[in-house]
């Protein structure tokens, strides 16, 4: 070829990689007859390519540009190999992997003065045996690596191949990162070499792992490893799809409820009714969500809120539910304090606040000692009995001070009705 074969301006120069089934111009025998003794080698940063694909590359390094400019007037074949360190600008023989691929340059165009974009067809795996020339770019002696295929009549091998095809089709249909056309391509592939290389190209695999797959010439071993990767990624894709479906369902349900509430408010406005009940319900909902209720209590509260949405504010039951929910929101569900079981401190506090009462104070210290030894146990309820002014309330205050807890006093003097202590039933109006 005497001149550059330029790409059209509208052709994409993206890193997309396409699958091909043809060896290209003149078939396989054509390029095999053109193999040079030394192959110009272009190092690749952060990418591993596989035979049977066509890939575009953006070339900016001076050595790689010179390689392409000197190559095309004479031929189209070159070697591509992944460098070990992507940050190295001019890798030598030790800076690249020993196994790469043989490529055929299909088209090329210039982009500015220091950038070339080339479209390269990947033909075969090659092993670079020697690098007799390293300047201005790498030139290597090489050998083509032949794939070792199992016996086509091996039933176990056929079953593994079919299983990989089925797994791959399921994966590409559930993974949004893989184009839909990939499922059709996989379904029509009957060549295990082409299938494993296609999947190795398109699956999300770490770079060192991809290089291992490229270097593996045993097709059975390569297929088994690709099957393991496909199964793992299929499991991950199914979990991700389930999470997306759950989020969409919850979001749609929330949208539906918000829409219906807005419709209810619109109806109230048309009827000239006060929509303060709706605002009260929303306020209760926010207070209950912020109260950190136990799951069982929160579920019951949400059921009552749903009932509140459909019960007219004029109904007596509406006020009963509101009172019930306000009580739930006001209770200190998550307000806890830590006990400090210091028996010596407790004794000092009791002696400071009370003169005498040795028997009572000794019993209180014993009570605290039991609580210290068995903090998870249900301790007895202390009951102080005596006439007014003998120190019942102050003893409780002293115990709270010794434990570092807040002291709350509820006076039941003059209470005669049991319901005033335990609370009225919810049907009471």
C-alpha positions as MATLAB code, in Angstrom:
seq = 'XXXXXXXXXXXXXXXXXXXXXXXXXXXXXXXXXXXXXXXXXXXXXXXXXXXXXXXXXXXXXXXXXXXXXXXXXXXXXXXXXXXXXXXXXXXXXXXXXXXXXXXXXXXXXXXXXXXXXXXXXXXXXXXXXXXXXXXXXXXXXXXXXXXXXXXXXXXXXXXXXXXXXXXXXXXXXXXXXXXXXXXXXXXXXXXXXXXXXXXXXXXXXXXXXXXXXXXXXXXXXXXXXXXXXXXXXXXXXXXXXXXXXXXXXXXXXXXXXXXXXXXXXXXXXXXXXXXXXXXXXXXXXXXXXXXXXXXXXXXXXXXXXXXXXXXXXXXXXXXXXXXXXXXXXXXXXXXXXXXXXXXXXXXXXXXXXXXXXXXXXXXXXXXXXXXXXXXXXXXXXXXXXXXXXXXXXXXXXXXXXXXXXXXXXXXXXXXXXXXXXXXXXXXXX';
ca = [
       0.000    0.000    0.000;
       1.405    3.368   -1.038;
      -0.637    5.793    1.078;
      -2.597    6.105    4.272;
      -6.162    4.785    4.227;
      -8.072    7.563    6.005;
     -11.209    7.098    8.035;
     -14.263    9.205    7.240;
     -14.700   12.203    9.516;
     -17.958   10.765   10.837;
     -16.454    7.436   11.887;
     -16.256    7.098   15.687;
     -12.868    6.874   17.330;
     -14.188    5.365   20.529;
     -12.678    2.388   22.369;
     -15.592    0.189   21.251;
     -14.514   -3.283   20.147;
     -16.448   -5.232   17.511;
     -16.476   -8.937   16.851;
     -15.507  -10.241   13.406;
     -15.605  -13.676   11.864;
     -13.383  -13.082    8.873;
      -9.629  -12.855    8.790;
      -9.915   -9.889    6.469;
      -8.419   -9.096    3.062;
      -7.679  -12.308    1.226;
      -8.542  -14.625    4.110;
      -6.245  -16.294    6.590;
      -3.792  -17.641    4.032;
      -3.210  -14.111    2.687;
      -1.921  -12.626    5.903;
      -0.029  -15.787    6.867;
       1.908  -15.552    3.628;
       2.846  -11.945    4.464;
       4.288  -12.588    7.929;
       7.659  -10.825    8.366;
      10.551  -12.297   10.322;
      10.539   -9.347   12.714;
       7.220   -7.852   13.749;
       6.936   -4.163   14.723;
       5.407   -4.084   18.215;
       3.169   -1.325   19.582;
       2.732   -1.355   23.406;
      -0.783   -0.771   24.779;
      -1.674    1.045   27.984;
      -4.313   -0.486   30.254;
      -6.037   -2.677   27.666;
      -5.851   -6.298   26.540;
      -7.296   -7.175   23.126;
      -8.286  -10.620   21.871;
      -8.342  -12.271   18.441;
     -11.548  -12.054   16.447;
     -12.184   -8.399   17.227;
     -11.727   -5.012   15.562;
     -10.672   -2.161   17.830;
      -9.860    1.552   17.331;
      -6.807    3.039   19.036;
      -5.746    6.642   19.625;
      -1.967    6.812   19.130;
      -0.062    9.755   20.626;
       3.377    8.396   21.591;
       6.105    9.386   19.158;
       7.538    5.864   18.823;
       4.119    4.349   18.066;
       3.335    7.075   15.512;
       6.650    6.451   13.778;
       5.928    2.706   13.753;
       2.598    3.217   11.970;
       3.926    5.793    9.516;
       6.783    3.475    8.494;
       4.579    0.362    8.477;
       1.742    1.304    6.146;
       3.720    1.934    2.971;
       5.145   -1.609    3.290;
       2.427   -3.682    4.949;
      -0.277   -3.760    7.577;
       0.765   -6.406   10.112;
       2.047   -5.431   13.561;
       2.183   -6.774   17.085;
       0.145   -5.412   19.980;
       1.121   -6.151   23.562;
       0.004   -4.817   26.930;
       2.735   -3.089   28.906;
       3.265   -4.072   32.535;
       3.283   -0.507   33.881;
       0.718    1.783   32.263;
       2.624    4.865   33.455;
       5.833    3.952   31.615;
       6.112    6.106   28.499;
       8.649    4.073   26.493;
       8.588    0.453   27.716;
      11.374   -1.840   26.615;
      11.309   -5.633   26.194;
      11.112   -6.125   29.969;
       8.268   -3.621   30.243;
       5.780   -5.629   28.164;
       4.174   -9.040   28.570;
       5.621  -11.933   26.565;
       2.281  -12.756   24.908;
       0.343  -10.333   22.738;
      -1.618  -10.415   19.499;
      -1.034  -10.068   15.787;
      -2.924   -7.121   14.307;
      -3.865   -5.997   10.821;
      -4.244   -2.233   10.300;
      -7.496   -1.641    8.428;
      -7.766    2.144    8.398;
      -5.982    5.172    9.795;
      -6.456    8.914   10.011;
      -4.601   11.877   11.437;
      -6.105   14.016   14.172;
      -3.950   17.075   14.595;
      -0.212   17.004   14.213;
       0.580   14.535   17.005;
      -2.319   12.069   17.056;
      -3.211    9.105   14.867;
      -6.397    7.061   15.082;
      -6.145    3.524   13.729;
      -8.623    0.696   13.298;
      -6.923   -2.646   13.825;
      -8.219   -6.163   13.232;
      -6.904   -8.632   15.808;
      -5.884  -11.901   14.146;
      -4.016  -14.321   16.423;
      -2.215  -14.778   19.716;
       1.563  -14.464   19.406;
       4.510  -14.999   21.720;
       7.435  -12.607   21.381;
      10.597  -14.685   21.636;
      13.234  -11.989   21.159;
      13.550   -8.220   20.713;
      16.638   -7.675   18.529;
      15.629   -4.050   17.846;
      14.349   -1.582   20.449;
      14.865    1.788   18.705;
      13.126    3.794   17.439;
      10.426    1.258   18.339;
      10.270   -2.400   19.336;
      10.718   -5.104   16.693;
      10.401   -8.710   17.813;
      10.839  -12.251   16.632;
       7.622  -14.124   17.293;
       5.665  -17.329   17.000;
       1.928  -17.746   16.522;
       0.268  -19.568   19.408;
      -2.134  -22.255   18.262;
      -5.236  -23.043   20.322;
      -5.453  -26.555   21.757;
      -9.016  -27.713   21.166;
     -10.693  -30.721   22.833;
     -12.217  -33.535   20.822;
     -15.464  -32.192   19.274;
     -17.079  -35.572   20.001;
     -16.439  -35.224   23.742;
     -19.940  -34.985   25.237;
     -18.711  -33.298   28.413;
     -16.949  -30.650   26.333;
     -20.073  -30.036   24.236;
     -22.161  -29.693   27.412;
     -19.722  -27.166   28.892;
     -19.736  -25.129   25.687;
     -23.551  -25.060   25.509;
     -23.756  -24.171   29.195;
     -21.406  -21.224   28.653;
     -23.532  -19.973   25.748;
     -26.717  -20.128   27.834;
     -25.069  -18.428   30.807;
     -23.596  -15.711   28.586;
     -26.972  -14.979   26.953;
     -28.610  -14.649   30.378;
     -25.817  -12.342   31.507;
     -25.910   -9.987   28.534;
     -29.699   -9.675   28.841;
     -29.514   -8.672   32.531;
     -26.366   -6.528   32.443;
     -27.182   -2.986   31.207;
     -23.487   -2.324   30.495;
     -23.416   -4.911   27.679;
     -25.114   -3.943   24.372;
     -28.257   -5.841   23.357;
     -26.636   -6.973   20.109;
     -24.205   -9.054   22.155;
     -26.935  -11.595   22.981;
     -27.609  -12.157   19.283;
     -23.893  -12.455   18.573;
     -23.392  -15.014   21.348;
     -26.404  -17.033   20.200;
     -24.958  -17.463   16.701;
     -21.437  -18.421   17.807;
     -20.541  -22.080   17.373;
     -16.775  -21.617   17.672;
     -15.542  -21.996   21.293;
     -12.402  -19.961   20.533;
     -14.453  -17.076   19.167;
     -16.955  -17.275   22.050;
     -14.365  -17.260   24.837;
     -12.416  -14.414   23.244;
     -15.611  -12.409   22.672;
     -16.665  -12.805   26.304;
     -13.155  -12.053   27.556;
     -13.278   -8.816   25.558;
     -16.688   -7.625   26.725;
     -16.839   -8.773   30.349;
     -15.658   -6.565   33.182;
     -12.415   -8.339   34.093;
      -9.339   -6.943   35.785;
      -6.392   -6.345   33.474;
      -4.025   -9.018   34.914;
      -6.825  -11.585   34.672;
      -7.463  -10.655   31.040;
      -3.780  -11.086   30.276;
      -3.919  -14.576   31.801;
      -6.864  -15.448   29.552;
      -4.927  -14.172   26.536;
      -1.918  -16.309   27.430;
      -4.061  -19.436   27.958;
      -3.973  -21.558   24.783;
      -5.829  -24.558   26.237;
      -9.375  -23.791   25.078;
     -10.957  -26.136   27.643;
      -9.188  -24.393   30.544;
      -9.997  -20.985   29.049;
     -13.670  -21.883   28.672;
     -13.912  -23.134   32.259;
     -12.368  -19.907   33.575;
     -14.670  -17.744   31.453;
     -17.631  -19.807   32.710;
     -16.616  -19.055   36.294;
     -16.396  -15.327   35.522;
     -19.749  -15.330   33.709;
     -21.488  -17.137   36.583;
     -20.069  -14.701   39.128;
     -21.030  -11.626   37.096;
     -24.467  -13.068   36.371;
     -25.088  -13.447   40.109;
     -23.983   -9.841   40.679;
     -26.137   -8.585   37.783;
     -29.217  -10.391   39.147;
     -28.682   -8.840   42.583;
     -28.274   -5.380   41.042;
     -31.434   -5.855   38.972;
     -33.359   -6.938   42.075;
     -32.171   -3.844   43.948;
     -33.168   -1.600   41.025;
     -36.615   -3.212   40.857;
     -37.114   -2.815   44.606;
     -36.132    0.864   44.480;
     -38.404    1.527   41.494;
     -41.314   -0.233   43.229;
     -40.854    1.734   46.435;
     -40.456    4.987   44.522;
     -43.554    4.330   42.426;
     -45.579    3.490   45.540;
     -44.433    6.706   47.227;
     -45.377    8.705   44.121;
     -48.806    7.072   44.040;
     -49.478    7.894   47.702;
     -48.337   11.497   47.228;
     -50.587   11.858   44.181;
     -53.616   10.454   46.020;
     -53.024   12.737   49.012;
     -52.899   15.726   46.684;
     -56.195   14.596   45.153;
     -57.768   14.381   48.616;
     -56.575   17.909   49.407;
     -58.031   19.154   46.115;
     -61.394   17.563   46.946;
     -61.397   19.217   50.375;
     -60.659   22.583   48.782;
     -63.507   22.140   46.291;
     -65.878   21.293   49.149;
     -64.698   24.301   51.115;
     -63.471   22.088   53.941;
     -60.460   22.886   56.109;
     -57.452   20.771   55.184;
     -55.842   21.244   58.589;
     -56.405   17.548   59.272;
     -54.034   16.682   56.445;
     -51.353   18.961   57.881;
     -51.887   17.404   61.306;
     -51.458   13.924   59.842;
     -48.224   14.924   58.103;
     -46.914   16.465   61.312;
     -47.726   13.285   63.244;
     -46.041   11.187   60.562;
     -42.847   13.252   60.809;
     -42.849   13.121   64.623;
     -43.331    9.348   64.647;
     -40.553    8.783   62.104;
     -38.217   10.956   64.189;
     -39.121    9.276   67.497;
     -37.069    6.124   66.685;
     -39.889    3.772   67.659;
     -39.340    0.004   67.817;
     -40.263   -1.732   64.567;
     -43.434   -3.303   65.977;
     -44.664    0.018   67.371;
     -43.739    1.902   64.188;
     -45.680   -0.577   62.066;
     -48.757   -0.127   64.272;
     -48.365    3.664   64.092;
     -48.253    3.536   60.293;
     -51.447    1.472   60.223;
     -53.157    4.083   62.388;
     -51.895    6.863   60.099;
     -53.448    5.094   57.110;
     -56.761    4.930   58.982;
     -56.413    8.606   59.862;
     -56.127    9.478   56.152;
     -59.577    8.055   55.385;
     -61.498    8.957   58.574;
     -63.245   12.373   58.440;
     -61.955   14.869   61.040;
     -65.504   15.241   62.372;
     -65.614   11.573   63.365;
     -65.094   10.857   67.106;
     -62.666    8.083   66.155;
     -60.431   10.657   64.444;
     -59.648   12.411   67.729;
     -59.070    9.057   69.454;
     -56.453    8.052   66.860;
     -54.781   11.473   67.005;
     -54.537   11.264   70.799;
     -53.116    7.741   70.567;
     -50.487    8.734   67.991;
     -49.494   11.851   69.915;
     -48.918    9.707   72.982;
     -46.728    7.336   70.953;
     -44.708   10.258   69.583;
     -44.186   11.824   73.024;
     -42.933    8.697   74.784;
     -39.112    8.621   75.239;
     -38.540    5.433   73.222;
     -34.848    6.042   72.628;
     -34.010    8.139   75.707;
     -31.697    5.970   77.790;
     -29.210    6.704   80.554;
     -26.264    4.642   81.715;
     -26.247    3.343   85.292;
     -23.153    3.880   87.453;
     -23.083    1.164   90.096;
     -20.595    2.680   92.533;
     -21.640    1.216   95.900;
     -19.316    3.428   97.952;
     -20.690    6.529   96.226;
     -24.227    5.309   96.818;
     -23.528    4.859  100.521;
     -22.004    8.346  100.764;
     -24.989    9.909   98.999;
     -27.442    8.108  101.292;
     -25.496    9.138  104.424;
     -25.274   12.712  103.139;
     -28.993   13.049  102.526;
     -30.377   10.991  105.421;
     -29.550   10.632  109.071;
     -30.212    7.223  110.584;
     -32.364    4.796  108.595;
     -29.447    2.327  108.639;
     -31.604   -0.685  107.876;
     -33.246    1.045  104.914;
     -29.938    2.322  103.521;
     -28.308   -1.097  103.904;
     -31.188   -2.673  101.988;
     -30.826   -0.105   99.207;
     -27.083   -0.788   98.894;
     -27.829   -4.524   98.713;
     -30.348   -3.819   95.972;
     -27.739   -1.872   93.973;
     -25.156   -4.635   94.519;
     -27.524   -7.226   93.046;
     -28.192   -4.957   90.051;
     -24.445   -4.543   89.532;
     -23.837   -8.306   89.578;
     -26.785   -9.049   87.299;
     -27.528   -5.955   85.200;
     -29.647   -7.917   82.709;
     -31.932   -9.399   85.344;
     -35.325   -8.004   86.237;
     -34.801   -6.485   89.680;
     -37.605   -6.093   92.213;
     -39.590   -2.876   92.395;
     -38.749   -0.950   95.563;
     -41.732    0.029   97.656;
     -41.385    2.597  100.466;
     -44.232    2.603  102.946;
     -44.690    5.250  105.605;
     -46.484    8.416  106.606;
     -45.728   11.747  104.931;
     -42.386   13.370  105.724;
     -40.310   10.287  106.651;
     -38.119   10.451  103.512;
     -39.692    8.158  100.929;
     -39.292   10.583   98.023;
     -35.842   11.771   99.112;
     -34.583    8.165   99.263;
     -35.637    7.717   95.629;
     -33.887   10.969   94.754;
     -30.695    9.770   96.482;
     -30.756    6.470   94.540;
     -31.141    8.392   91.268;
     -28.226   10.681   92.193;
     -26.016    7.702   93.059;
     -26.834    5.982   89.725;
     -26.479    9.171   87.691;
     -30.045    8.922   86.421;
     -32.770   11.516   86.076;
     -35.359   11.421   88.863;
     -39.003   11.714   87.798;
     -41.772   12.058   90.370;
     -45.437   11.320   89.654;
     -47.769   12.166   92.498;
     -50.778    9.864   92.871;
     -52.207   11.547   95.939;
     -55.994   11.583   95.870;
     -56.207    9.219   92.874;
     -59.014    6.704   93.272;
     -59.855    5.633   89.736;
     -57.683    2.822   88.341;
     -58.159    4.160   84.808;
     -56.430    7.413   85.777;
     -53.274    5.393   86.513;
     -53.354    2.700   83.841;
     -55.074    4.826   81.211;
     -58.485    4.637   79.623;
     -59.204    2.174   76.856;
     -59.013    3.684   73.368;
     -62.776    3.483   72.858;
     -63.298    5.841   75.791;
     -64.539    9.266   74.663;
];
